[in-house]
Amino acid sequence: EDKTRLISLPEAAELYGFSAKYLGNLAKKGRLKAQKVGTSWVTTPQNVEDYIQSRQKRGTYRDDIQL
């Protein structure tokens, strides 16, 4: 699977077990690397995994999300 392909935040939410709204808030705050294309936010699977790993390093993460 290509980890650098662009995916929508709803697709990322479905793949990784988050809500699209939560990922949108992270993108707006700059905590999830994403960009706005038109009216939609897009990111890559690699960016979502990088965010998850950064949360694991801080000790605040969900155990049920597997990479």
PDBQT receptor file of N, H, CA, C and O in Angstrom, charges set to zero:
ATOM      1  N   GLU A   1       0.845  -1.191   0.000  1.00  0.00    +0.000 N 
ATOM      2  CA  GLU A   1       0.000   0.000   0.000  1.00  0.00    +0.000 C 
ATOM      3  C   GLU A   1       0.888   1.252   0.000  1.00  0.00    +0.000 C 
ATOM      4  O   GLU A   1       1.885   1.320   0.719  1.00  0.00    +0.000 OA
ATOM      5  N   ASP A   2       0.516   2.214  -0.799  1.00  0.00    +0.000 N 
ATOM      6  H   ASP A   2      -0.294   2.159  -1.383  1.00  0.00    +0.000 HD
ATOM      7  CA  ASP A   2       1.273   3.453  -0.924  1.00  0.00    +0.000 C 
ATOM      8  C   ASP A   2       0.951   4.385   0.245  1.00  0.00    +0.000 C 
ATOM      9  O   ASP A   2      -0.168   4.887   0.353  1.00  0.00    +0.000 OA
ATOM     10  N   LYS A   3       1.924   4.612   1.108  1.00  0.00    +0.000 N 
ATOM     11  H   LYS A   3       2.833   4.204   1.020  1.00  0.00    +0.000 HD
ATOM     12  CA  LYS A   3       1.721   5.454   2.292  1.00  0.00    +0.000 C 
ATOM     13  C   LYS A   3       1.770   6.944   1.966  1.00  0.00    +0.000 C 
ATOM     14  O   LYS A   3       1.500   7.772   2.835  1.00  0.00    +0.000 OA
ATOM     15  N   THR A   4       2.112   7.297   0.720  1.00  0.00    +0.000 N 
ATOM     16  H   THR A   4       2.331   6.624   0.013  1.00  0.00    +0.000 HD
ATOM     17  CA  THR A   4       2.224   8.714   0.367  1.00  0.00    +0.000 C 
ATOM     18  C   THR A   4       1.057   9.205  -0.483  1.00  0.00    +0.000 C 
ATOM     19  O   THR A   4       1.039  10.366  -0.892  1.00  0.00    +0.000 OA
ATOM     20  N   ARG A   5       0.083   8.337  -0.754  1.00  0.00    +0.000 N 
ATOM     21  H   ARG A   5       0.097   7.394  -0.422  1.00  0.00    +0.000 HD
ATOM     22  CA  ARG A   5      -1.058   8.768  -1.567  1.00  0.00    +0.000 C 
ATOM     23  C   ARG A   5      -1.956   9.681  -0.743  1.00  0.00    +0.000 C 
ATOM     24  O   ARG A   5      -2.049   9.534   0.476  1.00  0.00    +0.000 OA
ATOM     25  N   LEU A   6      -2.607  10.609  -1.398  1.00  0.00    +0.000 N 
ATOM     26  H   LEU A   6      -2.531  10.729  -2.388  1.00  0.00    +0.000 HD
ATOM     27  CA  LEU A   6      -3.508  11.513  -0.702  1.00  0.00    +0.000 C 
ATOM     28  C   LEU A   6      -4.830  10.821  -0.416  1.00  0.00    +0.000 C 
ATOM     29  O   LEU A   6      -5.407  10.165  -1.284  1.00  0.00    +0.000 OA
ATOM     30  N   ILE A   7      -5.297  10.978   0.808  1.00  0.00    +0.000 N 
ATOM     31  H   ILE A   7      -4.829  11.511   1.513  1.00  0.00    +0.000 HD
ATOM     32  CA  ILE A   7      -6.597  10.447   1.205  1.00  0.00    +0.000 C 
ATOM     33  C   ILE A   7      -7.359  11.548   1.945  1.00  0.00    +0.000 C 
ATOM     34  O   ILE A   7      -6.763  12.438   2.550  1.00  0.00    +0.000 OA
ATOM     35  N   SER A   8      -8.673  11.467   1.881  1.00  0.00    +0.000 N 
ATOM     36  H   SER A   8      -9.158  10.743   1.389  1.00  0.00    +0.000 HD
ATOM     37  CA  SER A   8      -9.499  12.448   2.590  1.00  0.00    +0.000 C 
ATOM     38  C   SER A   8      -9.466  12.138   4.084  1.00  0.00    +0.000 C 
ATOM     39  O   SER A   8      -9.138  11.023   4.487  1.00  0.00    +0.000 OA
ATOM     40  N   LEU A   9      -9.806  13.130   4.897  1.00  0.00    +0.000 N 
ATOM     41  H   LEU A   9     -10.073  14.036   4.569  1.00  0.00    +0.000 HD
ATOM     42  CA  LEU A   9      -9.847  12.886   6.336  1.00  0.00    +0.000 C 
ATOM     43  C   LEU A   9     -10.907  11.857   6.721  1.00  0.00    +0.000 C 
ATOM     44  O   LEU A   9     -10.658  11.054   7.621  1.00  0.00    +0.000 OA
ATOM     45  N   PRO A  10     -12.094  11.843   6.071  1.00  0.00    +0.000 N 
ATOM     46  CA  PRO A  10     -13.032  10.758   6.402  1.00  0.00    +0.000 C 
ATOM     47  C   PRO A  10     -12.462   9.363   6.095  1.00  0.00    +0.000 C 
ATOM     48  O   PRO A  10     -12.697   8.410   6.838  1.00  0.00    +0.000 OA
ATOM     49  N   GLU A  11     -11.712   9.260   4.992  1.00  0.00    +0.000 N 
ATOM     50  H   GLU A  11     -11.520  10.034   4.389  1.00  0.00    +0.000 HD
ATOM     51  CA  GLU A  11     -11.088   7.963   4.667  1.00  0.00    +0.000 C 
ATOM     52  C   GLU A  11     -10.020   7.613   5.704  1.00  0.00    +0.000 C 
ATOM     53  O   GLU A  11      -9.929   6.467   6.142  1.00  0.00    +0.000 OA
ATOM     54  N   ALA A  12      -9.218   8.596   6.091  1.00  0.00    +0.000 N 
ATOM     55  H   ALA A  12      -9.292   9.527   5.735  1.00  0.00    +0.000 HD
ATOM     56  CA  ALA A  12      -8.193   8.369   7.116  1.00  0.00    +0.000 C 
ATOM     57  C   ALA A  12      -8.840   7.977   8.438  1.00  0.00    +0.000 C 
ATOM     58  O   ALA A  12      -8.337   7.108   9.150  1.00  0.00    +0.000 OA
ATOM     59  N   ALA A  13      -9.953   8.619   8.760  1.00  0.00    +0.000 N 
ATOM     60  H   ALA A  13     -10.362   9.325   8.181  1.00  0.00    +0.000 HD
ATOM     61  CA  ALA A  13     -10.665   8.306  10.000  1.00  0.00    +0.000 C 
ATOM     62  C   ALA A  13     -11.135   6.857  10.001  1.00  0.00    +0.000 C 
ATOM     63  O   ALA A  13     -11.025   6.159  11.009  1.00  0.00    +0.000 OA
ATOM     64  N   GLU A  14     -11.654   6.415   8.871  1.00  0.00    +0.000 N 
ATOM     65  H   GLU A  14     -11.743   6.982   8.052  1.00  0.00    +0.000 HD
ATOM     66  CA  GLU A  14     -12.128   5.033   8.765  1.00  0.00    +0.000 C 
ATOM     67  C   GLU A  14     -10.967   4.042   8.861  1.00  0.00    +0.000 C 
ATOM     68  O   GLU A  14     -11.096   2.993   9.494  1.00  0.00    +0.000 OA
ATOM     69  N   LEU A  15      -9.849   4.367   8.243  1.00  0.00    +0.000 N 
ATOM     70  H   LEU A  15      -9.745   5.219   7.729  1.00  0.00    +0.000 HD
ATOM     71  CA  LEU A  15      -8.696   3.464   8.252  1.00  0.00    +0.000 C 
ATOM     72  C   LEU A  15      -8.070   3.328   9.637  1.00  0.00    +0.000 C 
ATOM     73  O   LEU A  15      -7.604   2.250  10.006  1.00  0.00    +0.000 OA
ATOM     74  N   TYR A  16      -8.057   4.426  10.407  1.00  0.00    +0.000 N 
ATOM     75  H   TYR A  16      -8.436   5.302  10.107  1.00  0.00    +0.000 HD
ATOM     76  CA  TYR A  16      -7.298   4.438  11.659  1.00  0.00    +0.000 C 
ATOM     77  C   TYR A  16      -8.156   4.525  12.919  1.00  0.00    +0.000 C 
ATOM     78  O   TYR A  16      -7.618   4.568  14.025  1.00  0.00    +0.000 OA
ATOM     79  N   GLY A  17      -9.475   4.550  12.770  1.00  0.00    +0.000 N 
ATOM     80  H   GLY A  17      -9.912   4.515  11.871  1.00  0.00    +0.000 HD
ATOM     81  CA  GLY A  17     -10.333   4.488  13.941  1.00  0.00    +0.000 C 
ATOM     82  C   GLY A  17     -10.565   5.802  14.661  1.00  0.00    +0.000 C 
ATOM     83  O   GLY A  17     -10.947   5.804  15.831  1.00  0.00    +0.000 OA
ATOM     84  N   PHE A  18     -10.343   6.911  13.991  1.00  0.00    +0.000 N 
ATOM     85  H   PHE A  18     -10.033   6.909  13.040  1.00  0.00    +0.000 HD
ATOM     86  CA  PHE A  18     -10.638   8.223  14.556  1.00  0.00    +0.000 C 
ATOM     87  C   PHE A  18     -11.914   8.749  13.924  1.00  0.00    +0.000 C 
ATOM     88  O   PHE A  18     -12.436   8.153  12.982  1.00  0.00    +0.000 OA
ATOM     89  N   SER A  19     -12.422   9.871  14.442  1.00  0.00    +0.000 N 
ATOM     90  H   SER A  19     -11.998  10.355  15.207  1.00  0.00    +0.000 HD
ATOM     91  CA  SER A  19     -13.521  10.528  13.749  1.00  0.00    +0.000 C 
ATOM     92  C   SER A  19     -12.930  11.558  12.784  1.00  0.00    +0.000 C 
ATOM     93  O   SER A  19     -11.857  12.108  13.036  1.00  0.00    +0.000 OA
ATOM     94  N   ALA A  20     -13.622  11.811  11.700  1.00  0.00    +0.000 N 
ATOM     95  H   ALA A  20     -14.493  11.364  11.495  1.00  0.00    +0.000 HD
ATOM     96  CA  ALA A  20     -13.150  12.784  10.717  1.00  0.00    +0.000 C 
ATOM     97  C   ALA A  20     -13.074  14.179  11.340  1.00  0.00    +0.000 C 
ATOM     98  O   ALA A  20     -12.181  14.964  11.021  1.00  0.00    +0.000 OA
ATOM     99  N   LYS A  21     -14.013  14.475  12.222  1.00  0.00    +0.000 N 
ATOM    100  H   LYS A  21     -14.739  13.837  12.481  1.00  0.00    +0.000 HD
ATOM    101  CA  LYS A  21     -14.022  15.780  12.889  1.00  0.00    +0.000 C 
ATOM    102  C   LYS A  21     -12.763  15.962  13.746  1.00  0.00    +0.000 C 
ATOM    103  O   LYS A  21     -12.160  17.035  13.749  1.00  0.00    +0.000 OA
ATOM    104  N   TYR A  22     -12.376  14.922  14.465  1.00  0.00    +0.000 N 
ATOM    105  H   TYR A  22     -12.866  14.050  14.463  1.00  0.00    +0.000 HD
ATOM    106  CA  TYR A  22     -11.167  14.966  15.288  1.00  0.00    +0.000 C 
ATOM    107  C   TYR A  22      -9.934  15.209  14.417  1.00  0.00    +0.000 C 
ATOM    108  O   TYR A  22      -9.099  16.052  14.747  1.00  0.00    +0.000 OA
ATOM    109  N   LEU A  23      -9.817  14.480  13.315  1.00  0.00    +0.000 N 
ATOM    110  H   LEU A  23     -10.495  13.795  13.047  1.00  0.00    +0.000 HD
ATOM    111  CA  LEU A  23      -8.678  14.674  12.419  1.00  0.00    +0.000 C 
ATOM    112  C   LEU A  23      -8.700  16.067  11.812  1.00  0.00    +0.000 C 
ATOM    113  O   LEU A  23      -7.645  16.675  11.633  1.00  0.00    +0.000 OA
ATOM    114  N   GLY A  24      -9.880  16.584  11.493  1.00  0.00    +0.000 N 
ATOM    115  H   GLY A  24     -10.737  16.089  11.638  1.00  0.00    +0.000 HD
ATOM    116  CA  GLY A  24      -9.992  17.937  10.973  1.00  0.00    +0.000 C 
ATOM    117  C   GLY A  24      -9.497  18.969  11.974  1.00  0.00    +0.000 C 
ATOM    118  O   GLY A  24      -8.816  19.926  11.606  1.00  0.00    +0.000 OA
ATOM    119  N   ASN A  25      -9.842  18.770  13.241  1.00  0.00    +0.000 N 
ATOM    120  H   ASN A  25     -10.395  17.992  13.540  1.00  0.00    +0.000 HD
ATOM    121  CA  ASN A  25      -9.361  19.674  14.285  1.00  0.00    +0.000 C 
ATOM    122  C   ASN A  25      -7.846  19.603  14.415  1.00  0.00    +0.000 C 
ATOM    123  O   ASN A  25      -7.194  20.634  14.584  1.00  0.00    +0.000 OA
ATOM    124  N   LEU A  26      -7.279  18.411  14.339  1.00  0.00    +0.000 N 
ATOM    125  H   LEU A  26      -7.808  17.574  14.201  1.00  0.00    +0.000 HD
ATOM    126  CA  LEU A  26      -5.826  18.262  14.395  1.00  0.00    +0.000 C 
ATOM    127  C   LEU A  26      -5.162  18.967  13.219  1.00  0.00    +0.000 C 
ATOM    128  O   LEU A  26      -4.127  19.612  13.386  1.00  0.00    +0.000 OA
ATOM    129  N   ALA A  27      -5.749  18.847  12.033  1.00  0.00    +0.000 N 
ATOM    130  H   ALA A  27      -6.590  18.323  11.897  1.00  0.00    +0.000 HD
ATOM    131  CA  ALA A  27      -5.197  19.490  10.839  1.00  0.00    +0.000 C 
ATOM    132  C   ALA A  27      -5.227  21.013  10.992  1.00  0.00    +0.000 C 
ATOM    133  O   ALA A  27      -4.255  21.693  10.664  1.00  0.00    +0.000 OA
ATOM    134  N   LYS A  28      -6.348  21.542  11.490  1.00  0.00    +0.000 N 
ATOM    135  H   LYS A  28      -7.138  20.990  11.756  1.00  0.00    +0.000 HD
ATOM    136  CA  LYS A  28      -6.473  22.990  11.662  1.00  0.00    +0.000 C 
ATOM    137  C   LYS A  28      -5.479  23.527  12.678  1.00  0.00    +0.000 C 
ATOM    138  O   LYS A  28      -4.982  24.644  12.535  1.00  0.00    +0.000 OA
ATOM    139  N   LYS A  29      -5.186  22.728  13.714  1.00  0.00    +0.000 N 
ATOM    140  H   LYS A  29      -5.590  21.821  13.831  1.00  0.00    +0.000 HD
ATOM    141  CA  LYS A  29      -4.227  23.134  14.741  1.00  0.00    +0.000 C 
ATOM    142  C   LYS A  29      -2.783  22.903  14.311  1.00  0.00    +0.000 C 
ATOM    143  O   LYS A  29      -1.855  23.340  14.991  1.00  0.00    +0.000 OA
ATOM    144  N   GLY A  30      -2.589  22.217  13.183  1.00  0.00    +0.000 N 
ATOM    145  H   GLY A  30      -3.344  21.862  12.630  1.00  0.00    +0.000 HD
ATOM    146  CA  GLY A  30      -1.239  21.934  12.710  1.00  0.00    +0.000 C 
ATOM    147  C   GLY A  30      -0.601  20.722  13.350  1.00  0.00    +0.000 C 
ATOM    148  O   GLY A  30       0.599  20.499  13.184  1.00  0.00    +0.000 OA
ATOM    149  N   ARG A  31      -1.373  19.934  14.078  1.00  0.00    +0.000 N 
ATOM    150  H   ARG A  31      -2.347  20.115  14.213  1.00  0.00    +0.000 HD
ATOM    151  CA  ARG A  31      -0.815  18.755  14.738  1.00  0.00    +0.000 C 
ATOM    152  C   ARG A  31      -0.803  17.533  13.831  1.00  0.00    +0.000 C 
ATOM    153  O   ARG A  31      -0.042  16.593  14.061  1.00  0.00    +0.000 OA
ATOM    154  N   LEU A  32      -1.646  17.543  12.800  1.00  0.00    +0.000 N 
ATOM    155  H   LEU A  32      -2.265  18.306  12.613  1.00  0.00    +0.000 HD
ATOM    156  CA  LEU A  32      -1.652  16.505  11.770  1.00  0.00    +0.000 C 
ATOM    157  C   LEU A  32      -1.281  17.185  10.462  1.00  0.00    +0.000 C 
ATOM    158  O   LEU A  32      -1.921  18.154  10.053  1.00  0.00    +0.000 OA
ATOM    159  N   LYS A  33      -0.247  16.676   9.813  1.00  0.00    +0.000 N 
ATOM    160  H   LYS A  33       0.273  15.889  10.146  1.00  0.00    +0.000 HD
ATOM    161  CA  LYS A  33       0.165  17.271   8.543  1.00  0.00    +0.000 C 
ATOM    162  C   LYS A  33      -0.902  16.961   7.489  1.00  0.00    +0.000 C 
ATOM    163  O   LYS A  33      -1.112  15.809   7.108  1.00  0.00    +0.000 OA
ATOM    164  N   ALA A  34      -1.560  18.015   7.036  1.00  0.00    +0.000 N 
ATOM    165  H   ALA A  34      -1.390  18.950   7.345  1.00  0.00    +0.000 HD
ATOM    166  CA  ALA A  34      -2.637  17.886   6.054  1.00  0.00    +0.000 C 
ATOM    167  C   ALA A  34      -2.734  19.197   5.290  1.00  0.00    +0.000 C 
ATOM    168  O   ALA A  34      -2.186  20.215   5.711  1.00  0.00    +0.000 OA
ATOM    169  N   GLN A  35      -3.423  19.162   4.182  1.00  0.00    +0.000 N 
ATOM    170  H   GLN A  35      -3.868  18.335   3.840  1.00  0.00    +0.000 HD
ATOM    171  CA  GLN A  35      -3.620  20.391   3.417  1.00  0.00    +0.000 C 
ATOM    172  C   GLN A  35      -5.054  20.447   2.932  1.00  0.00    +0.000 C 
ATOM    173  O   GLN A  35      -5.716  19.426   2.749  1.00  0.00    +0.000 OA
ATOM    174  N   LYS A  36      -5.507  21.662   2.733  1.00  0.00    +0.000 N 
ATOM    175  H   LYS A  36      -4.969  22.491   2.882  1.00  0.00    +0.000 HD
ATOM    176  CA  LYS A  36      -6.880  21.861   2.280  1.00  0.00    +0.000 C 
ATOM    177  C   LYS A  36      -6.889  21.966   0.765  1.00  0.00    +0.000 C 
ATOM    178  O   LYS A  36      -6.155  22.765   0.184  1.00  0.00    +0.000 OA
ATOM    179  N   VAL A  37      -7.719  21.163   0.133  1.00  0.00    +0.000 N 
ATOM    180  H   VAL A  37      -8.316  20.514   0.604  1.00  0.00    +0.000 HD
ATOM    181  CA  VAL A  37      -7.890  21.188  -1.315  1.00  0.00    +0.000 C 
ATOM    182  C   VAL A  37      -9.348  21.542  -1.564  1.00  0.00    +0.000 C 
ATOM    183  O   VAL A  37     -10.243  20.727  -1.342  1.00  0.00    +0.000 OA
ATOM    184  N   GLY A  38      -9.572  22.755  -2.023  1.00  0.00    +0.000 N 
ATOM    185  H   GLY A  38      -8.845  23.417  -2.203  1.00  0.00    +0.000 HD
ATOM    186  CA  GLY A  38     -10.940  23.229  -2.167  1.00  0.00    +0.000 C 
ATOM    187  C   GLY A  38     -11.554  23.390  -0.795  1.00  0.00    +0.000 C 
ATOM    188  O   GLY A  38     -11.091  24.201   0.007  1.00  0.00    +0.000 OA
ATOM    189  N   THR A  39     -12.595  22.621  -0.521  1.00  0.00    +0.000 N 
ATOM    190  H   THR A  39     -12.971  21.963  -1.173  1.00  0.00    +0.000 HD
ATOM    191  CA  THR A  39     -13.234  22.686   0.799  1.00  0.00    +0.000 C 
ATOM    192  C   THR A  39     -12.926  21.465   1.655  1.00  0.00    +0.000 C 
ATOM    193  O   THR A  39     -13.437  21.341   2.768  1.00  0.00    +0.000 OA
ATOM    194  N   SER A  40     -12.096  20.564   1.142  1.00  0.00    +0.000 N 
ATOM    195  H   SER A  40     -11.681  20.665   0.238  1.00  0.00    +0.000 HD
ATOM    196  CA  SER A  40     -11.803  19.311   1.852  1.00  0.00    +0.000 C 
ATOM    197  C   SER A  40     -10.348  19.251   2.291  1.00  0.00    +0.000 C 
ATOM    198  O   SER A  40      -9.452  19.746   1.608  1.00  0.00    +0.000 OA
ATOM    199  N   TRP A  41     -10.136  18.638   3.439  1.00  0.00    +0.000 N 
ATOM    200  H   TRP A  41     -10.864  18.236   3.994  1.00  0.00    +0.000 HD
ATOM    201  CA  TRP A  41      -8.786  18.378   3.919  1.00  0.00    +0.000 C 
ATOM    202  C   TRP A  41      -8.325  17.018   3.402  1.00  0.00    +0.000 C 
ATOM    203  O   TRP A  41      -9.106  16.069   3.343  1.00  0.00    +0.000 OA
ATOM    204  N   VAL A  42      -7.043  16.934   3.028  1.00  0.00    +0.000 N 
ATOM    205  H   VAL A  42      -6.408  17.705   3.077  1.00  0.00    +0.000 HD
ATOM    206  CA  VAL A  42      -6.442  15.663   2.625  1.00  0.00    +0.000 C 
ATOM    207  C   VAL A  42      -5.131  15.477   3.374  1.00  0.00    +0.000 C 
ATOM    208  O   VAL A  42      -4.480  16.443   3.774  1.00  0.00    +0.000 OA
ATOM    209  N   THR A  43      -4.766  14.240   3.551  1.00  0.00    +0.000 N 
ATOM    210  H   THR A  43      -5.294  13.456   3.226  1.00  0.00    +0.000 HD
ATOM    211  CA  THR A  43      -3.520  13.884   4.209  1.00  0.00    +0.000 C 
ATOM    212  C   THR A  43      -3.020  12.595   3.569  1.00  0.00    +0.000 C 
ATOM    213  O   THR A  43      -3.572  12.149   2.563  1.00  0.00    +0.000 OA
ATOM    214  N   THR A  44      -1.997  12.000   4.134  1.00  0.00    +0.000 N 
ATOM    215  H   THR A  44      -1.549  12.362   4.951  1.00  0.00    +0.000 HD
ATOM    216  CA  THR A  44      -1.498  10.712   3.650  1.00  0.00    +0.000 C 
ATOM    217  C   THR A  44      -1.524   9.708   4.800  1.00  0.00    +0.000 C 
ATOM    218  O   THR A  44      -1.490  10.108   5.964  1.00  0.00    +0.000 OA
ATOM    219  N   PRO A  45      -1.582   8.421   4.495  1.00  0.00    +0.000 N 
ATOM    220  CA  PRO A  45      -1.494   7.426   5.569  1.00  0.00    +0.000 C 
ATOM    221  C   PRO A  45      -0.229   7.612   6.413  1.00  0.00    +0.000 C 
ATOM    222  O   PRO A  45      -0.259   7.419   7.628  1.00  0.00    +0.000 OA
ATOM    223  N   GLN A  46       0.870   7.982   5.774  1.00  0.00    +0.000 N 
ATOM    224  H   GLN A  46       0.895   8.139   4.786  1.00  0.00    +0.000 HD
ATOM    225  CA  GLN A  46       2.128   8.186   6.512  1.00  0.00    +0.000 C 
ATOM    226  C   GLN A  46       1.995   9.317   7.518  1.00  0.00    +0.000 C 
ATOM    227  O   GLN A  46       2.509   9.216   8.632  1.00  0.00    +0.000 OA
ATOM    228  N   ASN A  47       1.307  10.404   7.138  1.00  0.00    +0.000 N 
ATOM    229  H   ASN A  47       0.890  10.486   6.233  1.00  0.00    +0.000 HD
ATOM    230  CA  ASN A  47       1.126  11.523   8.062  1.00  0.00    +0.000 C 
ATOM    231  C   ASN A  47       0.301  11.111   9.277  1.00  0.00    +0.000 C 
ATOM    232  O   ASN A  47       0.599  11.524  10.398  1.00  0.00    +0.000 OA
ATOM    233  N   VAL A  48      -0.736  10.298   9.062  1.00  0.00    +0.000 N 
ATOM    234  H   VAL A  48      -0.978   9.963   8.152  1.00  0.00    +0.000 HD
ATOM    235  CA  VAL A  48      -1.569   9.842  10.184  1.00  0.00    +0.000 C 
ATOM    236  C   VAL A  48      -0.747   8.937  11.089  1.00  0.00    +0.000 C 
ATOM    237  O   VAL A  48      -0.835   9.049  12.312  1.00  0.00    +0.000 OA
ATOM    238  N   GLU A  49       0.042   8.050  10.518  1.00  0.00    +0.000 N 
ATOM    239  H   GLU A  49       0.113   7.959   9.525  1.00  0.00    +0.000 HD
ATOM    240  CA  GLU A  49       0.877   7.155  11.322  1.00  0.00    +0.000 C 
ATOM    241  C   GLU A  49       1.936   7.935  12.083  1.00  0.00    +0.000 C 
ATOM    242  O   GLU A  49       2.256   7.596  13.222  1.00  0.00    +0.000 OA
ATOM    243  N   ASP A  50       2.486   8.980  11.462  1.00  0.00    +0.000 N 
ATOM    244  H   ASP A  50       2.227   9.255  10.537  1.00  0.00    +0.000 HD
ATOM    245  CA  ASP A  50       3.456   9.837  12.162  1.00  0.00    +0.000 C 
ATOM    246  C   ASP A  50       2.802  10.503  13.365  1.00  0.00    +0.000 C 
ATOM    247  O   ASP A  50       3.405  10.596  14.434  1.00  0.00    +0.000 OA
ATOM    248  N   TYR A  51       1.567  10.965  13.189  1.00  0.00    +0.000 N 
ATOM    249  H   TYR A  51       1.077  10.889  12.320  1.00  0.00    +0.000 HD
ATOM    250  CA  TYR A  51       0.843  11.581  14.307  1.00  0.00    +0.000 C 
ATOM    251  C   TYR A  51       0.625  10.556  15.426  1.00  0.00    +0.000 C 
ATOM    252  O   TYR A  51       0.856  10.863  16.595  1.00  0.00    +0.000 OA
ATOM    253  N   ILE A  52       0.186   9.350  15.079  1.00  0.00    +0.000 N 
ATOM    254  H   ILE A  52      -0.002   9.100  14.129  1.00  0.00    +0.000 HD
ATOM    255  CA  ILE A  52      -0.059   8.308  16.084  1.00  0.00    +0.000 C 
ATOM    256  C   ILE A  52       1.229   8.006  16.842  1.00  0.00    +0.000 C 
ATOM    257  O   ILE A  52       1.212   7.888  18.067  1.00  0.00    +0.000 OA
ATOM    258  N   GLN A  53       2.341   7.882  16.128  1.00  0.00    +0.000 N 
ATOM    259  H   GLN A  53       2.354   7.978  15.133  1.00  0.00    +0.000 HD
ATOM    260  CA  GLN A  53       3.617   7.588  16.781  1.00  0.00    +0.000 C 
ATOM    261  C   GLN A  53       4.059   8.734  17.675  1.00  0.00    +0.000 C 
ATOM    262  O   GLN A  53       4.654   8.494  18.726  1.00  0.00    +0.000 OA
ATOM    263  N   SER A  54       3.785   9.967  17.289  1.00  0.00    +0.000 N 
ATOM    264  H   SER A  54       3.302  10.162  16.436  1.00  0.00    +0.000 HD
ATOM    265  CA  SER A  54       4.160  11.103  18.137  1.00  0.00    +0.000 C 
ATOM    266  C   SER A  54       3.347  11.080  19.433  1.00  0.00    +0.000 C 
ATOM    267  O   SER A  54       3.856  11.467  20.485  1.00  0.00    +0.000 OA
ATOM    268  N   ARG A  55       2.097  10.633  19.369  1.00  0.00    +0.000 N 
ATOM    269  H   ARG A  55       1.683  10.319  18.515  1.00  0.00    +0.000 HD
ATOM    270  CA  ARG A  55       1.272  10.534  20.570  1.00  0.00    +0.000 C 
ATOM    271  C   ARG A  55       1.778   9.403  21.464  1.00  0.00    +0.000 C 
ATOM    272  O   ARG A  55       1.740   9.527  22.688  1.00  0.00    +0.000 OA
ATOM    273  N   GLN A  56       2.242   8.322  20.884  1.00  0.00    +0.000 N 
ATOM    274  H   GLN A  56       2.272   8.221  19.890  1.00  0.00    +0.000 HD
ATOM    275  CA  GLN A  56       2.761   7.221  21.683  1.00  0.00    +0.000 C 
ATOM    276  C   GLN A  56       4.000   7.656  22.458  1.00  0.00    +0.000 C 
ATOM    277  O   GLN A  56       4.193   7.235  23.599  1.00  0.00    +0.000 OA
ATOM    278  N   LYS A  57       4.839   8.492  21.854  1.00  0.00    +0.000 N 
ATOM    279  H   LYS A  57       4.682   8.834  20.927  1.00  0.00    +0.000 HD
ATOM    280  CA  LYS A  57       6.042   8.972  22.526  1.00  0.00    +0.000 C 
ATOM    281  C   LYS A  57       5.689   9.844  23.729  1.00  0.00    +0.000 C 
ATOM    282  O   LYS A  57       6.424   9.875  24.716  1.00  0.00    +0.000 OA
ATOM    283  N   ARG A  58       4.557  10.554  23.643  1.00  0.00    +0.000 N 
ATOM    284  H   ARG A  58       3.960  10.529  22.841  1.00  0.00    +0.000 HD
ATOM    285  CA  ARG A  58       4.131  11.413  24.739  1.00  0.00    +0.000 C 
ATOM    286  C   ARG A  58       3.348  10.641  25.790  1.00  0.00    +0.000 C 
ATOM    287  O   ARG A  58       3.076  11.166  26.870  1.00  0.00    +0.000 OA
ATOM    288  N   GLY A  59       2.981   9.391  25.484  1.00  0.00    +0.000 N 
ATOM    289  H   GLY A  59       3.202   8.965  24.606  1.00  0.00    +0.000 HD
ATOM    290  CA  GLY A  59       2.267   8.565  26.451  1.00  0.00    +0.000 C 
ATOM    291  C   GLY A  59       0.765   8.756  26.443  1.00  0.00    +0.000 C 
ATOM    292  O   GLY A  59       0.079   8.243  27.328  1.00  0.00    +0.000 OA
ATOM    293  N   THR A  60       0.230   9.484  25.461  1.00  0.00    +0.000 N 
ATOM    294  H   THR A  60       0.787   9.901  24.743  1.00  0.00    +0.000 HD
ATOM    295  CA  THR A  60      -1.218   9.678  25.380  1.00  0.00    +0.000 C 
ATOM    296  C   THR A  60      -1.696   9.132  24.048  1.00  0.00    +0.000 C 
ATOM    297  O   THR A  60      -1.668   9.822  23.029  1.00  0.00    +0.000 OA
ATOM    298  N   TYR A  61      -2.126   7.905  24.072  1.00  0.00    +0.000 N 
ATOM    299  H   TYR A  61      -2.149   7.344  24.900  1.00  0.00    +0.000 HD
ATOM    300  CA  TYR A  61      -2.563   7.266  22.839  1.00  0.00    +0.000 C 
ATOM    301  C   TYR A  61      -3.567   6.176  23.154  1.00  0.00    +0.000 C 
ATOM    302  O   TYR A  61      -3.736   5.763  24.301  1.00  0.00    +0.000 OA
ATOM    303  N   ARG A  62      -4.220   5.730  22.112  1.00  0.00    +0.000 N 
ATOM    304  H   ARG A  62      -4.082   6.066  21.180  1.00  0.00    +0.000 HD
ATOM    305  CA  ARG A  62      -5.194   4.644  22.245  1.00  0.00    +0.000 C 
ATOM    306  C   ARG A  62      -4.518   3.319  21.916  1.00  0.00    +0.000 C 
ATOM    307  O   ARG A  62      -3.820   3.195  20.910  1.00  0.00    +0.000 OA
ATOM    308  N   ASP A  63      -4.734   2.338  22.776  1.00  0.00    +0.000 N 
ATOM    309  H   ASP A  63      -5.301   2.438  23.593  1.00  0.00    +0.000 HD
ATOM    310  CA  ASP A  63      -4.127   1.018  22.572  1.00  0.00    +0.000 C 
ATOM    311  C   ASP A  63      -4.762   0.244  21.426  1.00  0.00    +0.000 C 
ATOM    312  O   ASP A  63      -4.146  -0.676  20.889  1.00  0.00    +0.000 OA
ATOM    313  N   ASP A  64      -5.989   0.605  21.043  1.00  0.00    +0.000 N 
ATOM    314  H   ASP A  64      -6.490   1.352  21.480  1.00  0.00    +0.000 HD
ATOM    315  CA  ASP A  64      -6.716  -0.184  20.075  1.00  0.00    +0.000 C 
ATOM    316  C   ASP A  64      -6.371   0.144  18.628  1.00  0.00    +0.000 C 
ATOM    317  O   ASP A  64      -6.916  -0.483  17.720  1.00  0.00    +0.000 OA
ATOM    318  N   ILE A  65      -5.484   1.105  18.382  1.00  0.00    +0.000 N 
ATOM    319  H   ILE A  65      -5.041   1.615  19.119  1.00  0.00    +0.000 HD
ATOM    320  CA  ILE A  65      -5.119   1.468  17.015  1.00  0.00    +0.000 C 
ATOM    321  C   ILE A  65      -3.793   0.806  16.664  1.00  0.00    +0.000 C 
ATOM    322  O   ILE A  65      -2.771   1.075  17.296  1.00  0.00    +0.000 OA
ATOM    323  N   GLN A  66      -3.811  -0.046  15.675  1.00  0.00    +0.000 N 
ATOM    324  H   GLN A  66      -4.641  -0.265  15.161  1.00  0.00    +0.000 HD
ATOM    325  CA  GLN A  66      -2.623  -0.776  15.250  1.00  0.00    +0.000 C 
ATOM    326  C   GLN A  66      -2.096  -0.213  13.947  1.00  0.00    +0.000 C 
ATOM    327  O   GLN A  66      -2.870   0.082  13.036  1.00  0.00    +0.000 OA
ATOM    328  N   LEU A  67      -0.792  -0.061  13.852  1.00  0.00    +0.000 N 
ATOM    329  H   LEU A  67      -0.164  -0.300  14.591  1.00  0.00    +0.000 HD
ATOM    330  CA  LEU A  67      -0.169   0.397  12.605  1.00  0.00    +0.000 C 
ATOM    331  C   LEU A  67       0.242  -0.759  11.750  1.00  0.00    +0.000 C 
ATOM    332  O   LEU A  67       0.784  -0.561  10.663  1.00  0.00    +0.000 OA
TER     333      LEU A  67
